[in-house]
Amino acid sequence: MSTTAPSFEEYDFDRGDHVRVDWTDGDGPLDAVVGTVAEISCSGGNVIVSVEADDDQYPDHSIYGGTHDCAPEWVEPLEQS
């Protein structure tokens, strides 16, 4: 098992990028989450990307929101304006 920490250099996105996450395999009410990449880490040998979701995606008083952890292959960079 590799002890090297994952790096953003390996992916088409970076910390602070606005992205869309295909969340169909996630546990929540949305099939996609839009937000900002916060961190990349490794857990149990898997690379995990943390994305802080934009607040306007969830109904009022939703228990969801905040940061979503996902696989790097779920992350799609959005065009920056």
HUBELQUI-V780035 format. One record per residue. PSI is psi in whole degrees, -180 to 180 (999 if undefined). OMEGA is omega as a letter, one per 20 degrees, with the letter a starting at -180 (* if undefined). BURIAL is b if it has 9 or more other C-alpha atoms within 8 Angstrom, else e. Layout:
BEGIN
psi: {PSI;PSI}
omega: {OMEGA;OMEGA}
burial: {BURIAL;BURIAL}
END
This chain:
BEGIN
psi: {138;140;4;130;145;155;145;-22;-21;-7;167;16;163;167;133;-10;145;126;164;132;126;103;18;-26;0;175;96;-179;-6;148;-15;146;133;134;-160;133;126;-40;162;139;-178;134;123;30;-1;142;133;131;128;125;123;114;143;138;-27;8;-17;147;157;141;21;146;-10;172;-170;-141;136;130;138;168;147;-32;-12;-15;128;117;141;152;134;134;999}
omega: {a;r;r;r;r;a;r;a;a;a;a;r;a;r;r;r;r;a;r;r;r;a;a;r;a;a;a;a;a;r;r;r;r;a;a;r;a;a;r;a;r;r;r;a;r;r;a;r;r;a;r;a;r;a;a;a;a;r;r;r;r;r;a;a;r;a;r;r;a;r;a;a;r;a;r;r;r;r;r;r;*}
burial: {e;e;e;e;e;b;e;b;e;e;e;e;b;b;b;e;b;b;b;b;b;b;b;e;e;e;e;e;e;e;b;b;b;b;b;b;b;b;e;b;b;b;e;e;e;e;b;b;b;b;b;b;b;b;e;e;e;e;e;e;e;e;e;e;b;e;e;b;e;b;b;b;e;b;b;b;b;e;e;e;e}
END
